[in-house]
């Protein structure tokens, strides 16, 4: 075996023989020295071999956690920026929609006003045409009435006189009959009916 192993084995055995009891209950000075030496040696080995690896693993773990926290904060910041951008675009879209609705309403009102204006103009045009037609028909009717009055006057006069009238007599009689009839009253009554 090794020298250290022999010493560790001999010291406790010697201490146990001297005292006659368990060396663990009442340790001797040699046992304490060897325990302290073994502890220091173990600490030295742990410090050189295990603690750097443990520290390295802890540092890696701390760095990983710090990186995860940074990534989470970065993601949160990007999410907040995207949310703000989304809200801005949503607001802009709502404003555009409101603008489109307002323009559509204005367009509809304008179209309605134009249609009303065109309807009024068309109605006025139709009324004017109807008035012209009525006036023309009234003139034609008055001309027919005058002609018939003239024919009736000539016919009546011939029957009364019992002879045929020449053209000068007919013209004179027609003019007298027409002057007695008030055609302006007929034309005025037709115009008042409209």
MARMI-718117 format. One line per 5 residues: number of its first residue (from 1); their letters; for each residue x, y, z of C-alpha. Coordinates in nm, 3 decimals, padded with zeros to 5 digits. Example, Ala and Ser with C-alpha at 12.3 -4.5 7.8 and 13.67 -1.06 7.14 Angstrom:
<nodes>
1) AS) 01.230:-00.450:00.780; 01.367:-00.106:00.714 .
</nodes>
This chain:
<nodes>
1) XXXXX) 00.000:00.000:00.000; 00.095:00.357:00.010; 00.263:00.539:00.288; -00.038:00.756:00.368; -00.267:00.457:00.377 .
6) XXXXX) -00.032:00.281:00.624; -00.013:00.580:00.851; -00.389:00.628:00.851; -00.435:00.264:00.940; -00.172:00.257:01.215 .
11) XXXXX) -00.261:00.576:01.398; -00.621:00.491:01.475; -00.534:00.139:01.577; -00.269:00.266:01.816; -00.502:00.522:01.962 .
16) XXXXX) -00.773:00.268:02.012; -00.533:00.037:02.195; -00.413:00.308:02.433; -00.748:00.423:02.547; -00.933:00.102:02.525 .
21) XXXXX) -01.244:00.256:02.367; -01.370:00.375:02.036; -01.138:00.619:01.866; -01.439:00.796:01.714; -01.583:00.891:02.048 .
26) XXXXX) -01.267:01.034:02.190; -01.028:01.115:01.908; -00.662:01.144:01.967; -00.429:01.415:01.850; -00.285:01.201:01.573 .
31) XXXXX) -00.631:01.128:01.436; -00.710:01.496:01.435; -00.393:01.580:01.245; -00.456:01.311:00.991; -00.820:01.415:00.954 .
36) XXXXX) -00.712:01.773:00.910; -00.444:01.676:00.656; -00.688:01.460:00.463; -00.945:01.740:00.468; -00.691:01.992:00.344 .
41) XXXXX) -00.568:01.753:00.075; -00.928:01.686:-00.036; -00.998:02.059:-00.040; -00.685:02.117:-00.247; -00.785:01.849:-00.499 .
46) XXXXX) -01.142:01.979:-00.509; -01.014:02.334:-00.556; -00.788:02.234:-00.844; -01.018:01.987:-01.018; -01.385:02.005:-00.912 .
51) XXXXX) -01.448:02.364:-00.804; -01.334:02.519:-01.138; -01.567:02.284:-01.326; -01.850:02.350:-01.083; -01.784:02.726:-01.109 .
56) XXXXX) -01.771:02.699:-01.487; -02.104:02.512:-01.491; -02.255:02.773:-01.255; -02.121:03.056:-01.473; -02.263:02.889:-01.785 .
61) XXXXX) -02.596:02.847:-01.610; -02.593:03.210:-01.492; -02.499:03.327:-01.843; -02.774:03.112:-01.995; -03.028:03.255:-01.749 .
66) XXXXX) -02.906:03.611:-01.815; -02.924:03.552:-02.191; -03.275:03.409:-02.154; -03.381:03.713:-01.953; -03.226:03.945:-02.214 .
71) XXXXX) -03.398:03.754:-02.496; -03.729:03.768:-02.308; -03.689:04.142:-02.252; -03.596:04.191:-02.618; -03.899:03.986:-02.725 .
76) XXXXX) -04.120:04.187:-02.492; -03.980:04.512:-02.633; -04.036:04.391:-02.992; -04.387:04.275:-02.902; -04.466:04.614:-02.752 .
81) XXXXX) -04.329:04.787:-03.062; -04.535:04.560:-03.288; -04.842:04.622:-03.073; -04.787:04.998:-03.091; -04.740:04.974:-03.470 .
86) XXXXX) -05.053:04.757:-03.498; -05.254:05.006:-03.294; -05.124:05.295:-03.507; -05.217:05.112:-03.827; -05.556:05.021:-03.684 .
91) XXXXX) -05.615:05.385:-03.593; -05.506:05.492:-03.941; -05.735:05.230:-04.099; -06.027:05.351:-03.887; -05.957:05.711:-03.990 .
96) XXXXX) -05.943:05.606:-04.355; -06.268:05.412:-04.316; -06.434:05.713:-04.153; -06.301:05.933:-04.434; -06.434:05.691:-04.698 .
101) XXXXX) -06.775:05.682:-04.526; -06.781:06.063:-04.506; -06.688:06.093:-04.874; -06.952:05.835:-04.967; -07.215:06.025:-04.770 .
106) XXXXX) -07.108:06.352:-04.932; -07.117:06.184:-05.273; -07.462:06.043:-05.202; -07.586:06.383:-05.086; -07.438:06.548:-05.396 .
111) XXXXX) -07.591:06.284:-05.623; -07.926:06.325:-05.447; -07.909:06.703:-05.483; -07.814:06.671:-05.851; -08.094:06.420:-05.910 .
116) XXXXX) -08.341:06.652:-05.737; -08.212:06.947:-05.937; -08.234:06.747:-06.262; -08.583:06.630:-06.165; -08.697:06.986:-06.100 .
121) XXXXX) -08.543:07.102:-06.428; -08.706:06.813:-06.617; -09.043:06.891:-06.453; -09.010:07.258:-06.546; -08.916:07.159:-06.899 .
126) XXXXX) -09.217:06.926:-06.924; -09.447:07.195:-06.780; -09.315:07.448:-07.032; -09.366:07.200:-07.316; -09.717:07.127:-07.191 .
131) XXXXX) -09.794:07.500:-07.177; -09.665:07.547:-07.531; -09.874:07.253:-07.649; -10.182:07.392:-07.471; -10.128:07.737:-07.621 .
136) XXXXX) -10.080:07.592:-07.969; -10.389:07.374:-07.931; -10.585:07.675:-07.800; -10.481:07.878:-08.105; -10.578:07.595:-08.339 .
141) XXXXX) -10.910:07.554:-08.160; -10.980:07.926:-08.181; -10.900:07.922:-08.553; -11.139:07.630:-08.603; -11.404:07.806:-08.399 .
146) XXXXX) -11.361:08.125:-08.604; -11.386:07.928:-08.926; -11.697:07.749:-08.805; -11.853:08.074:-08.682; -11.783:08.225:-09.021 .
151) XXXXX) -11.932:07.926:-09.202; -12.236:07.927:-08.975; -12.281:08.301:-09.017; -12.273:08.271:-09.395; -12.509:07.976:-09.388 .
156) XXXXX) -12.749:08.147:-09.149; -12.747:08.467:-09.348; -12.815:08.284:-09.673; -13.110:08.111:-09.512; -13.244:08.430:-09.369 .
161) XXXXX) -13.198:08.627:-09.685; -13.285:08.336:-09.907; -13.031:08.411:-10.156; -12.671:08.338:-10.218; -12.420:08.599:-10.108 .
166) XXXXX) -12.122:08.702:-10.311; -11.775:08.697:-10.165; -11.776:09.065:-10.059; -12.100:09.022:-09.867; -11.969:08.704:-09.706 .
171) XXXXX) -11.649:08.876:-09.599; -11.837:09.173:-09.451; -12.077:08.947:-09.259; -11.794:08.728:-09.124; -11.600:09.032:-09.005 .
176) XXXXX) -11.910:09.169:-08.830; -11.979:08.834:-08.662; -11.622:08.788:-08.554; -11.604:09.135:-08.407; -11.911:09.058:-08.197 .
181) XXXXX) -11.761:08.733:-08.055; -11.506:08.784:-07.773; -11.230:08.532:-07.851; -10.991:08.686:-07.599; -11.220:08.571:-07.318 .
186) XXXXX) -11.198:08.214:-07.453; -10.818:08.229:-07.471; -10.797:08.385:-07.124; -11.023:08.121:-06.966; -10.809:07.847:-07.117 .
191) XXXX) -10.490:08.006:-06.980; -10.645:08.048:-06.633; -10.732:07.679:-06.617; -10.361:07.594:-06.629 .
</nodes>
